[in-house]
Amino acid sequence: MDYEKEMVGTVEVPDADKLDEARLTEWMEANVEGFSGPLTLSKFKGGQSNPTYRIDTPDRSYVLRRQPFGKLLPSAHAVDREYKAMAALGPTGFPVPKAYGLCEDRDVIGSMFFIMSMADGRSLWDGALPASDKDERTAIYNAMIDTLADLHMTDVEAVGMSDFGKPTDYCARQIARWSKQYKLSETEVIPEMDELIEWLPTTIPEQHASSIVHGDYRLDNMIFHKTEPRVIAVLDWELSTLGDPIGDFSYLMLNWISPVDGRAGIGGLDHKALGIPTIEEATERYVARTGYPVPPMDWYFAYNLFRLAGIIQGIKKRVIDGTASSAHARKMSDRVIPLVERAHHFAKQAGM
């Protein structure tokens, strides 16, 4: 997750993240249609999970996304899943970068990686959209909701993704996965987290539908057209799979109740005055486009905050181990306990 955070700038590739440019050039010449060197590499500032590079050539730019070097947690840093999702969705017209090639041979640069196109548009970080007027805010948020609804309505078999995951028991599988990952990267005992690990699997709402789910869908994981309120690329498909669309939709809705932090959180803002759809209006729009029933969200908020805490605990462990890729990762790692506390709060509202 998180490779589009703070990507408005690149830096010179640090020594610890340098790649074998000769081997990379050779691989791209053989596998990337239209590639012509020489290439110049820089590294995006963001990307706590999977280090991400900008590749410039005389006639175009690309993005390289790789797994971290070193030992990885099981099923983490799934750049191959990201690649497969974008490669399958691209031909349908769904807004994703063009997927040029996946390299599973770790001998080329030291880890698995893929190459995709670089979307030329606006990266919007602040959910309050301070640079937009009221009408554009409405249009941007509606575009974000509609794009997620369109993903959830995509015919899985028609796009060749029926083997992308188990369509049922999504929340149960996610809870089991992130409980395991959390325990593998645990750095201190948090009693509320242990309570959530015990309570969540016993209270899962019925799953009414199955779809492709993105897993980390929010404002700062997409690129918008330079001048239009239109999504041109949805990014960061590492956590994508098949599963419960309501789990995915409720993750987006978390932003409506999350504290304002200069990023996706818009909790406490006057949404009406800003032109941002209220959580009720956003839900109505999603339901109208998909037909999926959306139940009360306290359980889903608890589940999603728990899941986020599990993900960020992995980043915290890598900060402690010295393998985190981004300077921003250390700041992110401080979010684990607040996330657990908020998850516990919503679990209590859901009947814990």
FENMOKA-V692673 format. One record per residue. N is the residue number from 1. RES is the residue in three letters. PHI is phi in radians with two decimals (* if undefined). PSI is psi as a letter, one per 40 degrees, with the letter a starting at -180 (NA if undefined). BURIAL is + if it has 9 or more other C-alpha atoms within 8 Angstrom, else -. Layout:
# FENMOKA-V692673
n=N res=RES phi=PHI psi=PSI burial=BURIAL
n=N res=RES phi=PHI psi=PSI burial=BURIAL
This chain:
# FENMOKA-V692673
n=1 res=MET phi=* psi=i burial=+
n=2 res=ASP phi=1.31 psi=f burial=+
n=3 res=TYR phi=-1.40 psi=e burial=+
n=4 res=GLU phi=-1.69 psi=e burial=+
n=5 res=LYS phi=-1.30 psi=h burial=+
n=6 res=GLU phi=1.01 psi=f burial=-
n=7 res=MET phi=-1.53 psi=e burial=+
n=8 res=VAL phi=-1.18 psi=e burial=-
n=9 res=GLY phi=-2.34 psi=i burial=-
n=10 res=THR phi=-2.09 psi=i burial=+
n=11 res=VAL phi=-2.25 psi=i burial=-
n=12 res=GLU phi=-1.07 psi=i burial=-
n=13 res=VAL phi=-1.13 psi=h burial=+
n=14 res=PRO phi=-1.10 psi=i burial=-
n=15 res=ASP phi=-0.95 psi=d burial=-
n=16 res=ALA phi=-1.19 psi=e burial=-
n=17 res=ASP phi=-1.97 psi=e burial=-
n=18 res=LYS phi=-1.15 psi=i burial=-
n=19 res=LEU phi=-2.02 psi=i burial=-
n=20 res=ASP phi=-1.38 psi=g burial=-
n=21 res=GLU phi=-1.16 psi=d burial=-
n=22 res=ALA phi=-1.16 psi=d burial=-
n=23 res=ARG phi=-1.14 psi=d burial=+
n=24 res=LEU phi=-1.12 psi=d burial=+
n=25 res=THR phi=-1.04 psi=d burial=+
n=26 res=GLU phi=-1.06 psi=d burial=-
n=27 res=TRP phi=-1.15 psi=d burial=+
n=28 res=MET phi=-1.17 psi=d burial=+
n=29 res=GLU phi=-1.05 psi=d burial=+
n=30 res=ALA phi=-1.49 psi=d burial=-
n=31 res=ASN phi=-2.18 psi=e burial=-
n=32 res=VAL phi=-1.91 psi=h burial=+
n=33 res=GLU phi=-1.03 psi=h burial=-
n=34 res=GLY phi=1.46 psi=e burial=-
n=35 res=PHE phi=-1.25 psi=h burial=-
n=36 res=SER phi=-2.55 psi=h burial=-
n=37 res=GLY phi=-1.38 psi=a burial=-
n=38 res=PRO phi=-1.31 psi=i burial=-
n=39 res=LEU phi=-1.96 psi=i burial=+
n=40 res=THR phi=-2.17 psi=h burial=-
n=41 res=LEU phi=-1.88 psi=h burial=+
n=42 res=SER phi=-2.40 psi=i burial=+
n=43 res=LYS phi=-2.10 psi=h burial=+
n=44 res=PHE phi=-1.18 psi=i burial=+
n=45 res=LYS phi=-1.15 psi=d burial=+
n=46 res=GLY phi=-1.42 psi=a burial=+
n=47 res=GLY phi=1.77 psi=g burial=+
n=48 res=GLN phi=-1.13 psi=d burial=+
n=49 res=SER phi=-1.57 psi=d burial=+
n=50 res=ASN phi=-2.15 psi=h burial=+
n=51 res=PRO phi=-0.97 psi=h burial=+
n=52 res=THR phi=-2.32 psi=h burial=+
n=53 res=TYR phi=-2.15 psi=i burial=+
n=54 res=ARG phi=-1.73 psi=h burial=+
n=55 res=ILE phi=-1.99 psi=h burial=+
n=56 res=ASP phi=-1.87 psi=h burial=+
n=57 res=THR phi=-2.18 psi=i burial=+
n=58 res=PRO phi=-1.00 psi=d burial=-
n=59 res=ASP phi=-2.07 psi=e burial=-
n=60 res=ARG phi=-2.88 psi=i burial=-
n=61 res=SER phi=-2.07 psi=i burial=+
n=62 res=TYR phi=-2.27 psi=i burial=+
n=63 res=VAL phi=-2.13 psi=h burial=+
n=64 res=LEU phi=-1.94 psi=h burial=+
n=65 res=ARG phi=-2.17 psi=h burial=+
n=66 res=ARG phi=-2.24 psi=i burial=+
n=67 res=GLN phi=-1.25 psi=i burial=+
n=68 res=PRO phi=-1.13 psi=i burial=+
n=69 res=PHE phi=-1.25 psi=i burial=-
n=70 res=GLY phi=1.61 psi=a burial=-
n=71 res=LYS phi=-1.26 psi=h burial=-
n=72 res=LEU phi=-2.05 psi=i burial=-
n=73 res=LEU phi=-1.18 psi=i burial=-
n=74 res=PRO phi=-0.99 psi=h burial=-
n=75 res=SER phi=1.17 psi=e burial=-
n=76 res=ALA phi=-1.47 psi=i burial=-
n=77 res=HIS phi=1.01 psi=f burial=+
n=78 res=ALA phi=-1.44 psi=g burial=+
n=79 res=VAL phi=-1.15 psi=d burial=+
n=80 res=ASP phi=-1.19 psi=d burial=+
n=81 res=ARG phi=-1.18 psi=d burial=+
n=82 res=GLU phi=-1.00 psi=d burial=+
n=83 res=TYR phi=-1.09 psi=d burial=+
n=84 res=LYS phi=-1.08 psi=d burial=-
n=85 res=ALA phi=-1.08 psi=d burial=+
n=86 res=MET phi=-1.21 psi=d burial=+
n=87 res=ALA phi=-1.13 psi=d burial=+
n=88 res=ALA phi=-1.36 psi=d burial=+
n=89 res=LEU phi=-1.42 psi=d burial=+
n=90 res=GLY phi=-0.90 psi=d burial=+
n=91 res=PRO phi=-1.13 psi=e burial=-
n=92 res=THR phi=-1.42 psi=e burial=-
n=93 res=GLY phi=1.65 psi=e burial=-
n=94 res=PHE phi=-1.13 psi=h burial=-
n=95 res=PRO phi=-1.28 psi=h burial=+
n=96 res=VAL phi=-2.43 psi=i burial=+
n=97 res=PRO phi=-1.09 psi=i burial=+
n=98 res=LYS phi=-1.25 psi=h burial=+
n=99 res=ALA phi=-1.59 psi=h burial=+
n=100 res=TYR phi=-1.60 psi=d burial=+
n=101 res=GLY phi=3.10 psi=i burial=+
n=102 res=LEU phi=-2.03 psi=h burial=+
n=103 res=CYS phi=-2.00 psi=h burial=-
n=104 res=GLU phi=-1.65 psi=e burial=-
n=105 res=ASP phi=-1.48 psi=h burial=-
n=106 res=ARG phi=-1.21 psi=e burial=+
n=107 res=ASP phi=-1.31 psi=e burial=-
n=108 res=VAL phi=-1.23 psi=d burial=+
n=109 res=ILE phi=-2.21 psi=e burial=+
n=110 res=GLY phi=1.83 psi=e burial=-
n=111 res=SER phi=-2.85 psi=i burial=+
n=112 res=MET phi=-1.15 psi=i burial=+
n=113 res=PHE phi=-2.69 psi=i burial=+
n=114 res=PHE phi=-2.44 psi=i burial=+
n=115 res=ILE phi=-2.03 psi=h burial=+
n=116 res=MET phi=-2.40 psi=i burial=+
n=117 res=SER phi=-1.27 psi=i burial=+
n=118 res=MET phi=-1.76 psi=h burial=-
n=119 res=ALA phi=-1.28 psi=h burial=-
n=120 res=ASP phi=-1.71 psi=g burial=-
n=121 res=GLY phi=-2.89 psi=a burial=+
n=122 res=ARG phi=-1.74 psi=h burial=-
n=123 res=SER phi=-1.74 psi=h burial=+
n=124 res=LEU phi=-1.89 psi=h burial=+
n=125 res=TRP phi=-1.79 psi=d burial=+
n=126 res=ASP phi=-1.55 psi=h burial=+
n=127 res=GLY phi=-1.06 psi=d burial=+
n=128 res=ALA phi=-1.31 psi=e burial=-
n=129 res=LEU phi=0.82 psi=g burial=+
n=130 res=PRO phi=-1.08 psi=d burial=-
n=131 res=ALA phi=-1.49 psi=e burial=-
n=132 res=SER phi=-1.81 psi=i burial=-
n=133 res=ASP phi=-1.54 psi=i burial=-
n=134 res=LYS phi=-1.03 psi=d burial=+
n=135 res=ASP phi=-1.16 psi=d burial=-
n=136 res=GLU phi=-1.20 psi=d burial=+
n=137 res=ARG phi=-1.03 psi=d burial=+
n=138 res=THR phi=-1.01 psi=d burial=+
n=139 res=ALA phi=-1.16 psi=d burial=+
n=140 res=ILE phi=-1.15 psi=d burial=+
n=141 res=TYR phi=-1.16 psi=d burial=+
n=142 res=ASN phi=-1.10 psi=d burial=+
n=143 res=ALA phi=-1.11 psi=d burial=+
n=144 res=MET phi=-1.14 psi=d burial=+
n=145 res=ILE phi=-1.16 psi=d burial=+
n=146 res=ASP phi=-1.11 psi=d burial=+
n=147 res=THR phi=-1.13 psi=d burial=+
n=148 res=LEU phi=-1.14 psi=d burial=+
n=149 res=ALA phi=-1.05 psi=d burial=+
n=150 res=ASP phi=-1.13 psi=d burial=+
n=151 res=LEU phi=-1.06 psi=d burial=+
n=152 res=HIS phi=-1.21 psi=e burial=+
n=153 res=MET phi=-1.68 psi=e burial=-
n=154 res=THR phi=-1.13 psi=h burial=+
n=155 res=ASP phi=-1.30 psi=h burial=-
n=156 res=VAL phi=-1.03 psi=d burial=+
n=157 res=GLU phi=-1.17 psi=d burial=-
n=158 res=ALA phi=-1.10 psi=d burial=-
n=159 res=VAL phi=-1.69 psi=e burial=+
n=160 res=GLY phi=1.30 psi=f burial=-
n=161 res=MET phi=-2.02 psi=f burial=+
n=162 res=SER phi=-1.18 psi=e burial=-
n=163 res=ASP phi=-1.79 psi=e burial=-
n=164 res=PHE phi=-1.45 psi=e burial=-
n=165 res=GLY phi=2.85 psi=i burial=-
n=166 res=LYS phi=-1.37 psi=h burial=+
n=167 res=PRO phi=-1.30 psi=e burial=+
n=168 res=THR phi=-1.91 psi=i burial=-
n=169 res=ASP phi=0.97 psi=f burial=+
n=170 res=TYR phi=-1.05 psi=d burial=+
n=171 res=CYS phi=-1.12 psi=d burial=+
n=172 res=ALA phi=-1.07 psi=d burial=+
n=173 res=ARG phi=-1.16 psi=d burial=-
n=174 res=GLN phi=-1.14 psi=d burial=+
n=175 res=ILE phi=-1.09 psi=d burial=+
n=176 res=ALA phi=-1.10 psi=d burial=+
n=177 res=ARG phi=-1.10 psi=d burial=-
n=178 res=TRP phi=-1.36 psi=d burial=+
n=179 res=SER phi=-1.13 psi=d burial=+
n=180 res=LYS phi=-1.13 psi=d burial=-
n=181 res=GLN phi=-1.10 psi=d burial=+
n=182 res=TYR phi=-1.07 psi=d burial=+
n=183 res=LYS phi=-1.13 psi=d burial=-
n=184 res=LEU phi=-1.19 psi=d burial=-
n=185 res=SER phi=-2.03 psi=e burial=+
n=186 res=GLU phi=-1.09 psi=h burial=+
n=187 res=THR phi=-2.06 psi=e burial=-
n=188 res=GLU phi=-2.82 psi=i burial=-
n=189 res=VAL phi=-1.47 psi=h burial=-
n=190 res=ILE phi=-2.07 psi=h burial=-
n=191 res=PRO phi=-0.96 psi=d burial=-
n=192 res=GLU phi=-1.11 psi=d burial=+
n=193 res=MET phi=-1.18 psi=d burial=+
n=194 res=ASP phi=-1.10 psi=d burial=-
n=195 res=GLU phi=-1.14 psi=d burial=-
n=196 res=LEU phi=-1.14 psi=d burial=+
n=197 res=ILE phi=-1.04 psi=d burial=+
n=198 res=GLU phi=-1.42 psi=d burial=-
n=199 res=TRP phi=-1.43 psi=d burial=+
n=200 res=LEU phi=-0.98 psi=d burial=+
n=201 res=PRO phi=-1.11 psi=e burial=+
n=202 res=THR phi=-1.61 psi=e burial=-
n=203 res=THR phi=-2.29 psi=f burial=-
n=204 res=ILE phi=-1.21 psi=h burial=+
n=205 res=PRO phi=-1.12 psi=i burial=-
n=206 res=GLU phi=-1.13 psi=h burial=-
n=207 res=GLN phi=-1.55 psi=h burial=+
n=208 res=HIS phi=-1.60 psi=e burial=-
n=209 res=ALA phi=-2.61 psi=i burial=-
n=210 res=SER phi=-2.31 psi=i burial=+
n=211 res=SER phi=-2.74 psi=i burial=+
n=212 res=ILE phi=-1.21 psi=h burial=+
n=213 res=VAL phi=-2.05 psi=i burial=+
n=214 res=HIS phi=-1.37 psi=d burial=+
n=215 res=GLY phi=1.67 psi=e burial=+
n=216 res=ASP phi=-2.65 psi=f burial=+
n=217 res=TYR phi=-1.52 psi=h burial=+
n=218 res=ARG phi=-2.79 psi=i burial=+
n=219 res=LEU phi=-0.87 psi=d burial=+
n=220 res=ASP phi=-1.48 psi=e burial=+
n=221 res=ASN phi=-1.99 psi=f burial=+
n=222 res=MET phi=-2.56 psi=i burial=+
n=223 res=ILE phi=-1.97 psi=h burial=+
n=224 res=PHE phi=-1.81 psi=i burial=+
n=225 res=HIS phi=-0.92 psi=i burial=+
n=226 res=LYS phi=-1.04 psi=d burial=-
n=227 res=THR phi=-2.17 psi=e burial=-
n=228 res=GLU phi=-1.86 psi=i burial=-
n=229 res=PRO phi=-1.41 psi=g burial=+
n=230 res=ARG phi=-2.33 psi=h burial=-
n=231 res=VAL phi=-1.34 psi=h burial=+
n=232 res=ILE phi=-1.86 psi=e burial=+
n=233 res=ALA phi=-2.78 psi=h burial=+
n=234 res=VAL phi=-1.66 psi=h burial=+
n=235 res=LEU phi=-1.99 psi=i burial=+
n=236 res=ASP phi=1.05 psi=g burial=+
n=237 res=TRP phi=-1.72 psi=e burial=+
n=238 res=GLU phi=-1.02 psi=d burial=+
n=239 res=LEU phi=-1.72 psi=e burial=+
n=240 res=SER phi=-1.26 psi=i burial=+
n=241 res=THR phi=-2.94 psi=a burial=+
n=242 res=LEU phi=-1.71 psi=i burial=+
n=243 res=GLY phi=2.98 psi=a burial=+
n=244 res=ASP phi=-1.45 psi=h burial=+
n=245 res=PRO phi=-1.07 psi=d burial=+
n=246 res=ILE phi=-1.22 psi=d burial=-
n=247 res=GLY phi=-1.06 psi=d burial=+
n=248 res=ASP phi=-1.26 psi=d burial=+
n=249 res=PHE phi=-1.11 psi=d burial=+
n=250 res=SER phi=-1.17 psi=d burial=+
n=251 res=TYR phi=-1.11 psi=d burial=+
n=252 res=LEU phi=-1.09 psi=d burial=+
n=253 res=MET phi=-1.16 psi=e burial=+
n=254 res=LEU phi=-0.92 psi=d burial=+
n=255 res=ASN phi=-1.08 psi=d burial=+
n=256 res=TRP phi=-1.22 psi=d burial=+
n=257 res=ILE phi=-2.03 psi=e burial=+
n=258 res=SER phi=-1.50 psi=i burial=+
n=259 res=PRO phi=-1.02 psi=i burial=+
n=260 res=VAL phi=-1.16 psi=h burial=+
n=261 res=ASP phi=-2.40 psi=e burial=-
n=262 res=GLY phi=1.39 psi=e burial=+
n=263 res=ARG phi=-2.17 psi=b burial=+
n=264 res=ALA phi=-1.27 psi=d burial=+
n=265 res=GLY phi=-1.12 psi=h burial=+
n=266 res=ILE phi=-2.27 psi=e burial=+
n=267 res=GLY phi=-1.10 psi=h burial=+
n=268 res=GLY phi=1.54 psi=e burial=-
n=269 res=LEU phi=-1.34 psi=i burial=-
n=270 res=ASP phi=-1.46 psi=g burial=-
n=271 res=HIS phi=-1.07 psi=d burial=+
n=272 res=LYS phi=-1.03 psi=d burial=-
n=273 res=ALA phi=-1.12 psi=d burial=-
n=274 res=LEU phi=-1.43 psi=e burial=+
n=275 res=GLY phi=1.54 psi=e burial=+
n=276 res=ILE phi=-1.49 psi=h burial=+
n=277 res=PRO phi=-0.96 psi=i burial=+
n=278 res=THR phi=-1.21 psi=i burial=+
n=279 res=ILE phi=-1.08 psi=d burial=-
n=280 res=GLU phi=-1.20 psi=d burial=-
n=281 res=GLU phi=-1.17 psi=d burial=-
n=282 res=ALA phi=-1.10 psi=d burial=+
n=283 res=THR phi=-1.15 psi=d burial=+
n=284 res=GLU phi=-1.04 psi=d burial=-
n=285 res=ARG phi=-1.15 psi=d burial=+
n=286 res=TYR phi=-1.11 psi=d burial=+
n=287 res=VAL phi=-1.12 psi=d burial=+
n=288 res=ALA phi=-1.11 psi=d burial=-
n=289 res=ARG phi=-1.47 psi=d burial=+
n=290 res=THR phi=-1.90 psi=d burial=+
n=291 res=GLY phi=1.38 psi=e burial=-
n=292 res=TYR phi=-1.40 psi=h burial=-
n=293 res=PRO phi=-1.27 psi=h burial=-
n=294 res=VAL phi=-1.95 psi=h burial=-
n=295 res=PRO phi=-1.36 psi=i burial=-
n=296 res=PRO phi=-0.91 psi=i burial=-
n=297 res=MET phi=-1.75 psi=e burial=-
n=298 res=ASP phi=-0.99 psi=d burial=+
n=299 res=TRP phi=-1.11 psi=d burial=+
n=300 res=TYR phi=-1.14 psi=d burial=+
n=301 res=PHE phi=-1.15 psi=d burial=+
n=302 res=ALA phi=-1.05 psi=d burial=+
n=303 res=TYR phi=-1.05 psi=d burial=+
n=304 res=ASN phi=-1.20 psi=d burial=+
n=305 res=LEU phi=-1.18 psi=d burial=+
n=306 res=PHE phi=-1.04 psi=d burial=+
n=307 res=ARG phi=-1.08 psi=d burial=+
n=308 res=LEU phi=-1.07 psi=d burial=+
n=309 res=ALA phi=-1.08 psi=d burial=+
n=310 res=GLY phi=-1.11 psi=d burial=+
n=311 res=ILE phi=-1.13 psi=d burial=+
n=312 res=ILE phi=-1.29 psi=d burial=+
n=313 res=GLN phi=-1.07 psi=d burial=+
n=314 res=GLY phi=-1.08 psi=d burial=+
n=315 res=ILE phi=-1.13 psi=d burial=+
n=316 res=LYS phi=-1.03 psi=d burial=+
n=317 res=LYS phi=-1.09 psi=d burial=+
n=318 res=ARG phi=-1.23 psi=d burial=+
n=319 res=VAL phi=-1.07 psi=d burial=+
n=320 res=ILE phi=-1.11 psi=d burial=-
n=321 res=ASP phi=-1.37 psi=e burial=-
n=322 res=GLY phi=1.43 psi=e burial=-
n=323 res=THR phi=-1.95 psi=e burial=+
n=324 res=ALA phi=-1.19 psi=i burial=+
n=325 res=SER phi=-1.49 psi=d burial=+
n=326 res=SER phi=-2.05 psi=i burial=+
n=327 res=ALA phi=-1.09 psi=d burial=-
n=328 res=HIS phi=-1.22 psi=e burial=-
n=329 res=ALA phi=-1.05 psi=d burial=+
n=330 res=ARG phi=-1.08 psi=d burial=+
n=331 res=LYS phi=-1.14 psi=d burial=-
n=332 res=MET phi=-1.08 psi=d burial=+
n=333 res=SER phi=-1.13 psi=e burial=+
n=334 res=ASP phi=-1.30 psi=e burial=-
n=335 res=ARG phi=-1.49 psi=e burial=+
n=336 res=VAL phi=-1.03 psi=d burial=+
n=337 res=ILE phi=-1.10 psi=d burial=+
n=338 res=PRO phi=-1.01 psi=d burial=-
n=339 res=LEU phi=-1.14 psi=d burial=+
n=340 res=VAL phi=-1.08 psi=d burial=+
n=341 res=GLU phi=-1.11 psi=d burial=+
n=342 res=ARG phi=-1.23 psi=d burial=+
n=343 res=ALA phi=-1.07 psi=d burial=+
n=344 res=HIS phi=-1.12 psi=d burial=+
n=345 res=HIS phi=-1.04 psi=d burial=+
n=346 res=PHE phi=-1.23 psi=d burial=+
n=347 res=ALA phi=-1.09 psi=d burial=+
n=348 res=LYS phi=-1.12 psi=d burial=-
n=349 res=GLN phi=-1.16 psi=d burial=+
n=350 res=ALA phi=-1.54 psi=e burial=-
n=351 res=GLY phi=1.95 psi=e burial=-
n=352 res=MET phi=-1.04 psi=NA burial=-
